[in-house]
């Protein structure tokens, strides 16, 4: 069994740091994290939950991105066609 490994030498504190390297924690050894600074949210902050399914949201975003790209390409093609017409009319 390899002791330490990738996590060897990392700082630790509390009961989590007292477990011997390479050994599993015993039930009840790890303590609950207690924040030692003010973690209250900014005044006026409102957290809302997005009710749309993440897969549906990803598909909608992908479709919007594709539509925007098509519109951009159409505008560029129209601009190029207009420039070409202007060149032809200037030659005539």
Helices and strands as residue ranges (DSSP letters): G 5-7, G 15-18, H 54-91
